[in-house]
Amino acid sequence: MLNLYGCPYKILNNELFLKQAITQAVTCCKATLVDIISKQFHPQGVTVLALLSESHMSIHTWPEKGEAAVDVYTCGDARPELACGFLINELQATDSWMGSTDR
């Protein structure tokens, strides 16, 4: 789980950019992309969901607040922390919070 803050509106409201970013994040963390779907909301906001062989990854945005919520759930040899680091940089977050479901 990753919350991003201070992201530019234009990035968070750009469905194509976010689809490309999540696709690159999947590759970065050595996961296997099965399918990707997205939805542009009006007046703003985007949700992108990547189905992975190892589970899933999603981005939900609130451009008016400069915030995004990212879920990276994986199993096997995938490295979710690499996807998180990539998305922090790619979405130009000025601040972030990363949670973990490790037990």
N, C-alpha and C positions, 0 to 999 in steps of 0.2 A: 504494500500500500504506500502510495506516494502522493502527497499534496504539494502543489506548486503554487507559488504566489508571485505577484509582480510581473506576470507575463504580458507581453504586448497584445492588445486587442486584436490587431490584424492577424496575428499568428493563431490565437485561440478561436477565431471565427472563420478560419480557412480550412474547409473540409478536405480539399485535395492535399494541402500541406500536411495536415495531421495524419491522413492515410499514408503518405510517404514516410512521415516520421515514425509511425508505429511499425511499418514494414521494415525500416532500417533498424529499429530497436530490436525487433525479432531476430534479425540477422546478427546484430551485435551480441546478443546474449546466447547465440548458438542454439536457438529454438527452431522449430519447423512450422512454417506457416501453412495452414490448411485452407483458410478462407478469411476474408475481411469484409465487413459491412460497416456502413456509416450512415448517419442521419444529420442533416443540417437543420437546425431549428430556427424559427423566426419569432422575434426579430434578431436573435443571436443565440449562439451556442452550437456545439457539435458533440456528437458521441461517435466514437470509433471503437469497434470490437474486432479483435483478431482472434480467430480460433486457431489454436496450436495443437500439434500432436501431443505436446506436453501439458496442455490445459488451455489458458487464455490470457489475453492482455487487453486492457481497455483504457480509453481516455475519455473523460467527460469534462466539458469546458463551460465556464461562466465568464465570457469575455468582458462583460460589463464590470466584473469584479477583479479581472486579471488573474483568475484562479482556474486550476485544473486538478482533477482527481484522476490518478492513474492506478490501475490494479495490474499487477504482474504476478500471475500464479503459474508456477511451473513445477515439473518434477524431472527426475532423471539428471542428465548432465548439463542442462540449461543453467545459465548464470544470470538470474534476474537482476542482480545488483548492477550488472553492466548495462542492461536496458534502462534502469532508473537513472544512472549517471548520464547516459546518452540523452534521455528525454529532458532532464534538467537543463542541459546545455542547449539542446535543439529548440526548446520552447522558451528559452531565454529567461528562465525564472530568476528573480532576485533573491528568493528565499524558498526553502522547501522543508518538508517534514517527511521522514521515511519511517514507516512502521514495519513491523515484521510479524509473520505468523509462525515463525520458527518456534518449536517447543523442545 
